[in-house]
Amino acid sequence: MAAPTPETTPEAETLEARTRRGVRQLRLMLVATALLLVPQVGQFLAVHDLNVYGRVSDLTFLFQYAALFLIPTSLIVTTAIAWTVRRHWRRHERLLILAGINTLIALNLIWFLVDNCSWSQVFGLALKVCR
């Protein structure tokens, strides 16, 4: 009988499975981050439109409407991944930091959609419509 090699031991298989699972979780978290980029572009366009024209353009409205679906989706995915890796948080520290950043970005976008005047005052922007 041949001696077990490190590649055939059960520990190596579990390490390989954990690595594959970690890579999938990271990819899914990056997709959640990418979903937040669309509303972020809409927020930049809305700030520009509100500052220049005093109203939101149709393209900006489309981005903000998409945000109503993309922000909750991103938050659900982010929360699910963070909840899954919470027990071994030291091993997945970077993933949890990205989850925190996603949550902060989502809260920023939600705050802008709810009340853009208070949002602009906190960030020091004097929007035309808020004067």
N, C-alpha and C positions, 0 to 999 in steps of 0.2 A: 504494500500500500504506500502510495506516495505521500510525502509530508505536505501538509497544507501550506500553500503559498499565501502571501498577504492578499492576493487578488481573489482567492477563493474562500476566505474566512467570512463568517457571518458579519463581523464588524465592518469589513470593507464594503459589503453589500449595503449595509445600513448607512454607512457614510456616503456611498454613491447615491442612494435613494434620497438621503437628506439634502445632498448637494443639488440633485435634480429638482426637488421640491422647492428649495431656496431660490433657484434660478427662475422657476415658474412664478413664484411669489414676487420676485423682483421685477420680472417682465410685466406682470399684472399691475404692480404698483406704478410702474412707469407709464402704462396705458392710462391709469387713473390720473396721473400728472398731466399727460398729454390731453386728456379730456378737459382739463381746466384751462388749457391754453386758448381754446375757442372763446369762452366767456371773457377771458382776460383781454383778448383782441377787441371784443365788443365793448368792454369797459373803456379801453383807450379811445376807441372811436366815439363813444358816448361823451367822454370828457371833452374831446375836441369839438364835437357837434354842439354840445351845450354851451361851450365857451365861445364859439364863433357865431353860430346861428341862433342860439337860444332855444333850440328844439332838437329832437333826436331824428336822424335821417332814417329812411326805410331799411338801409343796409344794417345800420346799428340796431334797429328794432329786431331784425332777423337774428342777429347775434345774441341779443338779450333774450329773445324767445327760445333760442337753442339752449341758453344757459339754464332755463327752467328745467330742462331734462338732463343736461350734462352735469350740473353741480350735484344733484342728489345721487346720480349714478356713481360719480367719482367718490363721493362721501361714503356710499354703501360699500364700494370695493375697498376703499382705504380702511374703513372700520373693520371689515371682515378679515382683512389680512393682519391688521394690528391685533385683533382679538385672537387670531390663530397663533401668532408668535409671541404672545404676551408672557407665557411661562418661561420661555428661554430668551428673555429680552436681551441678555448680554451677548448672545450669539447673533442676534438679529438687530443690533443697535442701530445700524445704518438704515435698515428698513423702517424702523420705528421713527427715526428722525425724519425720513421722507414722508411718513404718514403724518407727522406733526406739521410739516411744511404744507402738505396738501390741505390739511384741515385749516390752517391759517389763511391760505389763499382762498379756500371756499368761503370762509367766514367774511373775508374782505369783499368778495364778490356779492355775497348775500346782502351785506350791509349796504353796498352801493346800489343794489337793485331796490332795496326797501326805502332808503332815504339818502339820495345822493348829495343833498345839501349838508347834512351833518357829516357825511363821509368826507366831503371836500373841505370842510372847516378843520377837521382833525388833521388832514394831510396838507393843509395850507394852500389849497387851491381856491381862488375866488371865481367861481363859476358865474356866468352872466345871469342865469335863471335864479340864483340864490341871493341876489342882492336886494 
